[in-house]
Amino acid sequence: MNVSPQVQGGEEEMMPAAGALQIKKVCTSEGFEDLRRQWQRLAALEEQPNVFSTWEWNLCWWQVYGEGSLYVLAVQRGNEMVGIAPFYLVRRPRNTPVALRVLRFVGSNDDSGILDILTLPGMREMVWRIIFSFLASNEDWDVLELSNLDAGMATRQMVAEEARSQRWKESSYQAPTLRLELSQTWKEFLGGTSSRLRRQLTQFERKLKEKGHEISYTQPQTAVELSECLERLFELHTRRWETKGEGGGFLEKRKVLYQLLSTAATEAGWLDLWELRLSGRTVAIEYGLHYRGCRYAMQSGFATEFGNYSVGRLLEAFVIRTSIERGDRLYDFLFGVQPFKLRWGAEPRCAVNIRIVRPWSFGSLALRTAHLLGIGLRYQTGGDSA
């Protein structure tokens, strides 16, 4: 796969860092491609597996939403990569003579889950500190926005400490996410849910069969079937939200992301895409990724005319059961605290979005001026044309 869009200017640079470690700044598409093998090795060794830290996810996201220039920091010990921070540098506001240079994670929008750097086991704190030291010595950015960090990890406290030691101005806000710890067996898991939910699952399935529907759960087996399944997902998801008087979540850029991601995830063995069919007709779809013991629930859709039979709930129960039988330990519902997630027993946790500004920089001046004028400057929006 080629990395796009092409970055204007920029060379790969090797910068000295603390001790025996060095930082290579990668600003080119070719350099991003060259990191693939070592990036994948780091992801395979990561103590806290996260599909949104993988080379494949970052590549697909950048191909769709990428703008400005790559600013990927690869931390190396000799020829061995021990950490990677996938940033990019973008100007905000757009198309103005005076704009802030904002440094962000690749993946900084609501398509992603938790974001973070990637490191060898036991080196996260060291790598983060080296990255901050590097950023302190470079004046090519005004604002650093670290979105979707896991607020429960030591990273949050360490970032705050580093910001204070550098005398950078820091602010933050939290966003809720939901994650479900899976039981060893489906029977054990189901026993931990409410009696009402268990009764409903049985009743809905029985009623569908009484209506003469043959219930089947299928996955696409070919590239053509995958493409057709995605189109049905886009349609069902959009129709569902339109009935609520809201726009669907699949605008053009997001559709392209899911098309690219589906190809990459299929090649990697991560795609977990299921359809619930009634007598051959698709009435619900669950799109997810299965990565290193965790199932990520990305998007879903169902035929609203079958809403009284809770076909979406039936499919989700099937997918959770399949995840348990596959040996998954976690089921990640990502962002948002909707009732349909809570009914399965998902536990809330928080992600934190951090904005850091160097004092006496242009970014500091702009943000101070905006504050004095009562102008709210939003945190990152990443691919805000999604």
Backbone torsions as a table, in degrees:
resi	resn	phi	psi	omega
1	MET	NA	138.7	175.4
2	ASN	-92.0	145.7	178.6
3	VAL	-86.7	131.5	177.6
4	SER	-140.4	158.9	-2.5
5	PRO	-72.8	161.9	176.8
6	GLN	-67.2	138.7	-178.7
7	VAL	-85.2	136.3	177.9
8	GLN	-80.6	118.4	177.8
9	GLY	69.5	-176.2	175.5
10	GLY	97.8	130.2	176.1
11	GLU	-122.5	159.1	173.5
12	GLU	-74.4	134.7	-178.4
13	GLU	-127.8	139.6	174.3
14	MET	-104.1	118.8	-176.5
15	MET	-113.6	140.9	176.9
16	PRO	-68.5	146.7	176.2
17	ALA	-134.8	-168.6	-174.9
18	ALA	-69.8	146.1	174.7
19	GLY	59.4	-136.2	-178.5
20	ALA	-90.1	6.4	-177.3
21	LEU	-94.2	148.8	176.2
22	GLN	-130.8	156.7	176.8
23	ILE	-115.3	128.1	172.5
24	LYS	-106.6	121.6	177.3
25	LYS	-92.9	121.2	-177.8
26	VAL	-105.9	119.1	-176.1
27	CYS	-118.3	0.8	-174.6
28	THR	-115.0	156.7	176.3
29	SER	-62.2	-40.5	-179.9
30	GLU	-64.3	-39.5	179.0
31	GLY	-64.7	-38.6	176.7
32	PHE	-60.7	-45.1	179.0
33	GLU	-61.5	-40.2	-177.6
34	ASP	-67.3	-21.7	-180.0
35	LEU	-77.4	-8.3	-168.7
36	ARG	-51.9	-54.3	-172.7
37	ARG	-63.7	-46.8	-178.9
38	GLN	-69.6	-35.3	176.8
39	TRP	-61.7	-45.6	179.6
40	GLN	-64.2	-35.3	177.1
41	ARG	-64.2	-44.8	178.1
42	LEU	-60.5	-43.3	-178.9
43	ALA	-62.3	-36.5	-179.9
44	ALA	-69.8	-24.5	-178.2
45	LEU	-98.9	-10.8	-175.4
46	GLU	-55.7	131.6	-179.0
47	GLU	-70.1	-28.1	179.4
48	GLN	-118.2	82.1	-174.0
49	PRO	-55.8	138.9	-177.6
50	ASN	-152.7	115.8	-177.0
51	VAL	-63.2	-24.1	-178.1
52	PHE	-81.2	-2.0	173.3
53	SER	-100.1	-1.3	-175.7
54	THR	-76.3	156.5	176.0
55	TRP	-60.2	-39.6	-176.5
56	GLU	-63.8	-46.5	179.6
57	TRP	-63.8	-46.6	-178.6
58	ASN	-62.1	-38.2	177.9
59	LEU	-62.7	-50.9	-178.4
60	CYS	-60.5	-43.6	-179.3
61	TRP	-62.6	-44.1	-177.7
62	TRP	-66.2	-37.4	178.8
63	GLN	-60.3	-32.0	-176.5
64	VAL	-92.6	-47.3	-171.1
65	TYR	-106.4	-6.8	-172.6
66	GLY	-59.2	133.0	173.2
67	GLU	-150.0	168.8	-174.6
68	GLY	70.0	-134.1	-176.9
69	SER	-139.5	145.0	174.7
70	LEU	-61.7	149.1	179.9
71	TYR	-148.1	58.1	-174.9
72	VAL	-85.8	124.6	-179.3
73	LEU	-103.2	112.7	178.6
74	ALA	-103.0	117.7	-179.1
75	VAL	-93.2	124.6	-174.1
76	GLN	-124.5	148.4	171.7
77	ARG	-119.6	98.3	-169.9
78	GLY	67.0	-125.2	178.2
79	ASN	-94.0	1.7	-177.0
80	GLU	-96.6	128.8	174.1
81	MET	-81.7	126.8	-178.6
82	VAL	-113.2	-9.5	178.7
83	GLY	-166.1	155.4	178.2
84	ILE	-148.0	134.3	176.8
85	ALA	-118.6	104.0	-175.6
86	PRO	-84.0	84.4	178.6
87	PHE	-99.4	165.5	164.8
88	TYR	-142.3	156.5	-175.3
89	LEU	-113.4	126.1	-176.1
90	VAL	-137.6	152.1	179.4
91	ARG	-96.9	133.1	176.8
92	ARG	-138.2	137.7	-3.4
93	PRO	-69.0	162.5	179.4
94	ARG	-72.9	154.0	168.8
95	ASN	52.4	41.6	175.4
96	THR	-129.4	150.2	-178.3
97	PRO	-66.9	-26.2	179.4
98	VAL	-121.3	117.6	-177.3
99	ALA	-144.6	154.5	176.4
100	LEU	-80.0	143.8	173.4
101	ARG	-94.4	106.5	-171.6
102	VAL	-105.0	127.1	179.2
103	LEU	-102.4	125.8	-174.3
104	ARG	-137.7	163.3	167.9
105	PHE	-67.8	138.4	161.2
106	VAL	-59.2	133.8	-176.6
107	GLY	99.9	6.2	-174.7
108	SER	-79.8	74.9	165.4
109	ASN	-160.0	-174.4	-171.9
110	ASP	-81.6	8.3	169.9
111	ASP	-77.2	-23.2	-175.3
112	SER	-95.1	162.4	170.2
113	GLY	-99.1	-138.0	179.0
114	ILE	-62.4	136.3	177.4
115	LEU	-119.1	151.6	178.8
116	ASP	-171.7	173.3	170.9
117	ILE	-75.4	169.6	179.8
118	LEU	-119.4	131.9	-177.2
119	THR	-141.9	164.2	167.7
120	LEU	-66.5	154.8	179.2
121	PRO	-54.4	134.5	176.2
122	GLY	81.2	2.6	-174.8
123	MET	-115.5	7.6	-174.2
124	ARG	-59.8	-50.0	-177.7
125	GLU	-63.0	-43.8	179.8
126	MET	-61.4	-43.4	-178.7
127	VAL	-67.1	-42.3	177.6
128	TRP	-59.6	-42.8	-177.6
129	ARG	-66.3	-37.3	177.6
130	ILE	-67.0	-38.8	177.8
131	ILE	-63.3	-43.2	178.5
132	PHE	-65.1	-38.5	176.8
133	SER	-62.1	-41.6	177.7
134	PHE	-63.1	-45.9	-178.7
135	LEU	-65.4	-33.4	178.8
136	ALA	-65.0	-28.2	-177.4
137	SER	-92.1	0.1	179.6
138	ASN	-119.9	133.5	-176.4
139	GLU	-110.2	30.9	-179.1
140	ASP	-95.9	13.9	176.5
141	TRP	-139.7	153.3	178.0
142	ASP	-107.5	-39.7	-175.5
143	VAL	-132.5	135.2	174.1
144	LEU	-110.0	119.5	179.1
145	GLU	-114.1	112.6	179.6
146	LEU	-104.4	99.4	-175.3
147	SER	-98.2	150.6	171.7
148	ASN	64.6	27.2	173.8
149	LEU	-71.1	145.1	177.1
150	ASP	-71.3	114.0	-176.5
151	ALA	-67.4	-19.0	-178.3
152	GLY	-85.1	-8.7	-178.2
153	MET	-87.7	162.2	178.8
154	ALA	-66.5	-17.2	180.0
155	THR	-54.5	-42.4	-176.4
156	ARG	-58.7	-48.2	-178.6
157	GLN	-67.3	-40.1	-178.3
158	MET	-65.2	-40.5	177.9
159	VAL	-61.5	-43.4	178.9
160	ALA	-61.7	-41.6	178.9
161	GLU	-64.3	-41.7	179.5
162	GLU	-65.6	-40.6	178.6
163	ALA	-61.1	-42.1	179.1
164	ARG	-66.2	-42.1	-178.4
165	SER	-64.9	-29.8	177.9
166	GLN	-88.7	-2.7	-176.7
167	ARG	61.9	34.5	174.9
168	TRP	-87.5	149.0	176.9
169	LYS	-85.6	131.1	-175.1
170	GLU	-128.7	138.7	172.4
171	SER	-140.1	160.9	-176.8
172	SER	-157.5	161.7	169.0
173	TYR	-146.5	159.2	-175.7
174	GLN	-108.4	153.6	176.3
175	ALA	-132.7	134.1	-176.0
176	PRO	-79.2	144.0	171.6
177	THR	-130.2	165.2	179.6
178	LEU	-129.6	136.4	178.9
179	ARG	-139.6	142.5	-176.2
180	LEU	-114.0	125.7	173.6
181	GLU	-86.7	124.3	-173.3
182	LEU	-88.1	147.0	176.9
183	SER	-79.6	174.7	179.7
184	GLN	-73.1	-32.0	-178.8
185	THR	-132.7	157.9	177.7
186	TRP	-64.4	-39.4	180.0
187	LYS	-60.4	-43.9	179.1
188	GLU	-65.8	-42.2	179.4
189	PHE	-63.3	-48.3	-177.2
190	LEU	-63.0	-34.2	178.1
191	GLY	-65.1	-20.7	178.6
192	GLY	-88.1	-3.7	177.8
193	THR	-91.6	174.0	-177.7
194	SER	-72.1	151.5	177.2
195	SER	-62.9	-31.3	179.0
196	ARG	-64.8	-43.4	179.4
197	LEU	-65.3	-43.4	179.9
198	ARG	-61.8	-41.3	179.6
199	ARG	-65.7	-40.9	-179.1
200	GLN	-64.8	-41.8	-179.7
201	LEU	-59.4	-41.7	178.8
202	THR	-68.2	-43.3	-177.4
203	GLN	-65.9	-44.5	-178.2
204	PHE	-62.2	-43.4	-179.6
205	GLU	-65.5	-41.0	-180.0
206	ARG	-64.8	-42.0	-179.6
207	LYS	-64.1	-38.8	178.6
208	LEU	-64.3	-40.8	179.1
209	LYS	-67.8	-36.8	177.5
210	GLU	-63.9	-29.0	177.4
211	LYS	-79.8	-0.1	177.1
212	GLY	90.0	12.0	-179.4
213	HIS	-84.7	135.5	171.5
214	GLU	-92.4	119.1	-175.5
215	ILE	-91.9	128.7	176.5
216	SER	-142.3	150.8	178.3
217	TYR	-119.7	122.9	-173.1
218	THR	-132.4	159.9	173.1
219	GLN	-126.0	147.2	176.7
220	PRO	-64.5	138.6	-176.5
221	GLN	-109.3	-16.3	-178.8
222	THR	-130.8	168.1	178.8
223	ALA	-61.8	-38.0	179.1
224	VAL	-65.8	-45.6	178.3
225	GLU	-62.3	-37.4	178.2
226	LEU	-63.1	-46.7	179.5
227	SER	-60.7	-42.7	-179.8
228	GLU	-67.8	-37.6	178.7
229	CYS	-64.8	-40.6	177.8
230	LEU	-62.0	-41.7	178.8
231	GLU	-62.2	-38.7	177.2
232	ARG	-66.7	-38.2	176.6
233	LEU	-60.6	-49.1	-179.6
234	PHE	-57.1	-43.1	-176.9
235	GLU	-68.3	-48.7	-177.8
236	LEU	-64.3	-41.4	-179.7
237	HIS	-63.2	-45.1	-178.8
238	THR	-65.6	-45.1	-179.5
239	ARG	-61.1	-38.5	-179.8
240	ARG	-61.8	-44.6	-178.5
241	TRP	-73.4	-29.8	178.1
242	GLU	-66.9	-31.4	177.3
243	THR	-66.8	-20.7	176.6
244	LYS	-91.3	0.9	-178.5
245	GLY	78.2	19.9	180.0
246	GLU	-122.4	156.2	176.7
247	GLY	-73.6	146.5	178.3
248	GLY	-71.8	165.5	-176.6
249	GLY	-85.9	1.0	-176.1
250	PHE	-110.2	76.2	168.0
251	LEU	-79.0	176.8	-166.2
252	GLU	-59.5	-44.6	-177.3
253	LYS	-64.5	-38.0	179.1
254	ARG	-67.4	-36.1	175.8
255	LYS	-60.2	-45.0	179.6
256	VAL	-62.5	-41.6	178.1
257	LEU	-57.2	-47.2	-177.3
258	TYR	-69.1	-30.5	175.7
259	GLN	-67.9	-46.5	177.8
260	LEU	-64.7	-45.2	-178.1
261	LEU	-62.0	-39.6	-178.7
262	SER	-62.4	-40.1	177.6
263	THR	-65.3	-47.8	-179.2
264	ALA	-64.5	-42.2	-178.2
265	ALA	-69.2	-33.5	176.0
266	THR	-64.2	-44.4	179.2
267	GLU	-62.7	-35.9	-178.3
268	ALA	-84.3	-11.2	-177.4
269	GLY	81.6	23.7	-176.1
270	TRP	-103.3	-18.2	-172.7
271	LEU	-66.6	132.5	179.1
272	ASP	-132.7	82.7	-171.8
273	LEU	-118.1	120.6	-174.8
274	TRP	-126.5	146.3	173.8
275	GLU	-121.4	139.6	168.6
276	LEU	-100.4	123.4	-179.3
277	ARG	-117.6	140.5	173.5
278	LEU	-113.2	110.4	-177.7
279	SER	51.3	41.5	175.5
280	GLY	91.8	-10.0	-179.3
281	ARG	-97.0	130.6	177.7
282	THR	-74.6	123.0	-179.3
283	VAL	-119.7	-9.5	177.4
284	ALA	-158.9	146.2	-180.0
285	ILE	-137.4	137.9	174.6
286	GLU	-122.3	118.8	178.6
287	TYR	-105.2	124.3	178.4
288	GLY	-149.2	174.4	175.3
289	LEU	-122.8	139.7	177.6
290	HIS	-113.6	115.4	-174.0
291	TYR	-142.6	116.7	173.1
292	ARG	45.9	54.7	173.4
293	GLY	85.6	8.0	179.1
294	CYS	-131.7	136.7	174.0
295	ARG	-104.8	122.2	-178.9
296	TYR	-99.4	117.6	179.1
297	ALA	-85.2	103.3	-170.5
298	MET	-89.5	-55.9	-177.3
299	GLN	-150.8	160.0	178.6
300	SER	-152.8	167.5	175.9
301	GLY	-162.1	152.9	175.8
302	PHE	-148.7	158.1	179.3
303	ALA	-73.8	117.2	-173.7
304	THR	-62.9	-25.4	-179.7
305	GLU	-69.7	-13.6	175.9
306	PHE	-106.6	17.6	-178.6
307	GLY	-61.4	-32.2	-179.9
308	ASN	-65.9	-16.9	178.6
309	TYR	-100.6	3.5	178.8
310	SER	48.2	52.3	-178.9
311	VAL	-64.8	-31.4	176.8
312	GLY	-64.7	-38.7	179.3
313	ARG	-69.2	-39.8	177.8
314	LEU	-61.8	-42.6	-179.8
315	LEU	-67.4	-41.2	-179.8
316	GLU	-63.6	-38.4	176.7
317	ALA	-61.0	-42.6	179.0
318	PHE	-62.9	-43.0	-177.9
319	VAL	-66.6	-41.6	177.5
320	ILE	-62.5	-43.3	178.8
321	ARG	-61.6	-42.8	178.6
322	THR	-62.4	-39.9	179.1
323	SER	-62.9	-42.7	179.3
324	ILE	-63.6	-45.8	-178.0
325	GLU	-67.4	-23.1	177.0
326	ARG	-79.7	-16.0	179.3
327	GLY	100.5	10.8	177.9
328	ASP	-65.1	146.2	179.6
329	ARG	-100.9	-25.5	-175.3
330	LEU	-131.9	151.5	174.4
331	TYR	-130.3	109.3	-172.3
332	ASP	-98.0	115.3	178.0
333	PHE	-85.8	-1.9	178.4
334	LEU	63.1	-147.6	-169.8
335	PHE	-83.9	152.2	179.1
336	GLY	101.5	141.2	-178.8
337	VAL	-117.5	68.0	179.8
338	GLN	-84.7	150.3	-178.7
339	PRO	-57.0	-35.7	-177.0
340	PHE	-66.1	-21.4	174.9
341	LYS	-82.0	-40.2	-176.3
342	LEU	-66.6	-29.1	-175.8
343	ARG	-65.6	-19.6	178.6
344	TRP	-86.7	-2.6	179.2
345	GLY	93.6	17.5	179.7
346	ALA	-63.6	141.8	-179.6
347	GLU	-101.1	135.5	179.2
348	PRO	-73.7	145.1	168.4
349	ARG	-142.6	172.5	-174.3
350	CYS	-122.1	142.3	165.8
351	ALA	-103.4	153.4	-179.7
352	VAL	-122.3	139.2	176.5
353	ASN	-110.8	120.4	-172.4
354	ILE	-115.8	133.6	174.0
355	ARG	-115.9	128.1	-179.2
356	ILE	-123.6	133.4	-179.6
357	VAL	-130.1	133.6	175.5
358	ARG	-73.0	137.4	177.7
359	PRO	-67.7	147.7	178.5
360	TRP	64.1	15.2	175.2
361	SER	-93.7	170.7	176.7
362	PHE	-61.2	-38.0	178.7
363	GLY	-61.2	-42.0	178.9
364	SER	-63.1	-43.9	179.2
365	LEU	-62.2	-44.6	-178.2
366	ALA	-64.4	-42.8	-178.7
367	LEU	-69.9	-36.3	177.6
368	ARG	-65.5	-42.5	178.9
369	THR	-62.9	-43.3	178.9
370	ALA	-61.2	-39.0	179.1
371	HIS	-64.8	-44.0	-179.6
372	LEU	-64.6	-33.5	-179.2
373	LEU	-87.1	-2.8	-180.0
374	GLY	75.3	24.6	-179.4
375	ILE	-96.6	124.6	178.8
376	GLY	-84.6	120.3	174.3
377	LEU	-98.9	118.2	-175.7
378	ARG	-69.5	155.2	169.3
379	TYR	-68.7	-180.0	-176.2
380	GLN	-50.4	146.5	170.3
381	THR	-123.5	-5.7	175.6
382	GLY	52.4	-121.9	-179.4
383	GLY	-79.8	68.9	-172.1
384	ASP	-76.9	2.6	172.5
385	SER	-103.1	19.8	-178.0
386	ALA	-62.6	NA	NA
